[in-house]
Amino acid sequence: MQLHIITPEHVVFEGDVDSVTVPGKDGEFQMLNNHAPIVSSLDRGTIKIKVHSKTFVDFENVSGKLKQSPANELVYLLDVSGGVVEMSNNIVTILAN
């Protein structure tokens, strides 16, 4: 599925991913390929992005905010203070603060 993470300053991430986990207002939830369409507000927390392989470099981390997880080299982390997520037709768009 395609993931786009956008902040007011940068496009933080664009690319194909296996899964994305977000801090929803009512708790953390994960989206996988073919997830039902959803729109949700985000709370303060960490977005977890699981990529296909450790050679994944299809994005430029111009914001410097995206970090590789120390526990899993295929997972990238982004701390957010809120925002909105939309998933439809295997495209996830996150507008984050």
Contacts in CASP RR format, 6 or more apart in sequence:
PFRMAT RR
TARGET T0000
AUTHOR 0000-0000-0000
METHOD contacts of the structure
MODEL  1
MQLHIITPEHVVFEGDVDSVTVPGKDGEFQMLNNHAPIVSSLDRGTIKIK
VHSKTFVDFENVSGKLKQSPANELVYLLDVSGGVVEMSNNIVTILAN
1 16 0 8 1.000
1 17 0 8 1.000
1 31 0 8 1.000
1 32 0 8 1.000
1 33 0 8 1.000
1 35 0 8 1.000
1 90 0 8 1.000
1 91 0 8 1.000
1 92 0 8 1.000
2 14 0 8 1.000
2 15 0 8 1.000
2 16 0 8 1.000
2 17 0 8 1.000
2 90 0 8 1.000
2 91 0 8 1.000
2 92 0 8 1.000
3 13 0 8 1.000
3 14 0 8 1.000
3 15 0 8 1.000
3 16 0 8 1.000
3 17 0 8 1.000
3 20 0 8 1.000
3 49 0 8 1.000
3 92 0 8 1.000
3 94 0 8 1.000
4 11 0 8 1.000
4 13 0 8 1.000
4 14 0 8 1.000
4 15 0 8 1.000
4 91 0 8 1.000
4 92 0 8 1.000
4 93 0 8 1.000
4 94 0 8 1.000
5 11 0 8 1.000
5 12 0 8 1.000
5 13 0 8 1.000
5 14 0 8 1.000
5 47 0 8 1.000
5 49 0 8 1.000
5 78 0 8 1.000
5 94 0 8 1.000
5 96 0 8 1.000
6 12 0 8 1.000
6 93 0 8 1.000
6 94 0 8 1.000
6 95 0 8 1.000
6 96 0 8 1.000
7 63 0 8 1.000
7 65 0 8 1.000
7 95 0 8 1.000
7 96 0 8 1.000
7 97 0 8 1.000
8 97 0 8 1.000
9 63 0 8 1.000
10 62 0 8 1.000
10 63 0 8 1.000
10 65 0 8 1.000
11 62 0 8 1.000
12 61 0 8 1.000
12 63 0 8 1.000
12 65 0 8 1.000
12 66 0 8 1.000
12 78 0 8 1.000
12 96 0 8 1.000
13 49 0 8 1.000
13 59 0 8 1.000
13 66 0 8 1.000
13 76 0 8 1.000
13 78 0 8 1.000
14 58 0 8 1.000
14 59 0 8 1.000
15 58 0 8 1.000
15 59 0 8 1.000
16 51 0 8 1.000
16 52 0 8 1.000
16 58 0 8 1.000
17 49 0 8 1.000
17 50 0 8 1.000
17 51 0 8 1.000
17 52 0 8 1.000
17 92 0 8 1.000
18 32 0 8 1.000
18 33 0 8 1.000
18 50 0 8 1.000
18 51 0 8 1.000
18 52 0 8 1.000
18 74 0 8 1.000
19 30 0 8 1.000
19 31 0 8 1.000
19 32 0 8 1.000
19 49 0 8 1.000
19 50 0 8 1.000
20 30 0 8 1.000
20 31 0 8 1.000
20 47 0 8 1.000
20 48 0 8 1.000
20 49 0 8 1.000
20 50 0 8 1.000
20 92 0 8 1.000
20 94 0 8 1.000
21 28 0 8 1.000
21 29 0 8 1.000
21 30 0 8 1.000
21 31 0 8 1.000
21 47 0 8 1.000
21 48 0 8 1.000
22 28 0 8 1.000
22 29 0 8 1.000
22 30 0 8 1.000
22 31 0 8 1.000
22 40 0 8 1.000
22 42 0 8 1.000
22 47 0 8 1.000
22 85 0 8 1.000
22 94 0 8 1.000
23 42 0 8 1.000
23 43 0 8 1.000
23 44 0 8 1.000
23 45 0 8 1.000
23 46 0 8 1.000
23 47 0 8 1.000
23 80 0 8 1.000
23 82 0 8 1.000
24 40 0 8 1.000
24 41 0 8 1.000
24 42 0 8 1.000
24 43 0 8 1.000
24 85 0 8 1.000
25 40 0 8 1.000
25 41 0 8 1.000
25 42 0 8 1.000
25 43 0 8 1.000
27 43 0 8 1.000
29 40 0 8 1.000
31 38 0 8 1.000
31 87 0 8 1.000
31 92 0 8 1.000
33 90 0 8 1.000
34 90 0 8 1.000
35 87 0 8 1.000
35 90 0 8 1.000
36 87 0 8 1.000
37 87 0 8 1.000
37 88 0 8 1.000
37 89 0 8 1.000
38 85 0 8 1.000
38 86 0 8 1.000
38 87 0 8 1.000
39 84 0 8 1.000
39 85 0 8 1.000
39 86 0 8 1.000
40 84 0 8 1.000
40 85 0 8 1.000
41 82 0 8 1.000
41 83 0 8 1.000
41 84 0 8 1.000
42 80 0 8 1.000
42 82 0 8 1.000
42 83 0 8 1.000
42 84 0 8 1.000
42 85 0 8 1.000
42 94 0 8 1.000
42 96 0 8 1.000
43 82 0 8 1.000
44 80 0 8 1.000
44 81 0 8 1.000
44 82 0 8 1.000
45 79 0 8 1.000
45 80 0 8 1.000
45 81 0 8 1.000
45 82 0 8 1.000
46 77 0 8 1.000
46 78 0 8 1.000
46 79 0 8 1.000
46 80 0 8 1.000
47 77 0 8 1.000
47 78 0 8 1.000
47 79 0 8 1.000
47 80 0 8 1.000
47 94 0 8 1.000
47 96 0 8 1.000
48 69 0 8 1.000
48 75 0 8 1.000
48 76 0 8 1.000
48 77 0 8 1.000
49 66 0 8 1.000
49 75 0 8 1.000
49 76 0 8 1.000
49 77 0 8 1.000
49 78 0 8 1.000
50 72 0 8 1.000
50 74 0 8 1.000
50 75 0 8 1.000
51 74 0 8 1.000
51 75 0 8 1.000
51 76 0 8 1.000
52 74 0 8 1.000
53 74 0 8 1.000
54 73 0 8 1.000
54 74 0 8 1.000
56 74 0 8 1.000
59 66 0 8 1.000
65 78 0 8 1.000
65 79 0 8 1.000
66 76 0 8 1.000
66 77 0 8 1.000
66 78 0 8 1.000
67 76 0 8 1.000
67 77 0 8 1.000
67 78 0 8 1.000
68 75 0 8 1.000
68 76 0 8 1.000
68 77 0 8 1.000
69 75 0 8 1.000
69 76 0 8 1.000
69 77 0 8 1.000
78 96 0 8 1.000
80 96 0 8 1.000
80 97 0 8 1.000
81 97 0 8 1.000
82 96 0 8 1.000
82 97 0 8 1.000
83 94 0 8 1.000
83 95 0 8 1.000
83 96 0 8 1.000
83 97 0 8 1.000
84 94 0 8 1.000
84 95 0 8 1.000
85 92 0 8 1.000
85 93 0 8 1.000
85 94 0 8 1.000
85 95 0 8 1.000
86 92 0 8 1.000
86 93 0 8 1.000
86 94 0 8 1.000
87 93 0 8 1.000
END
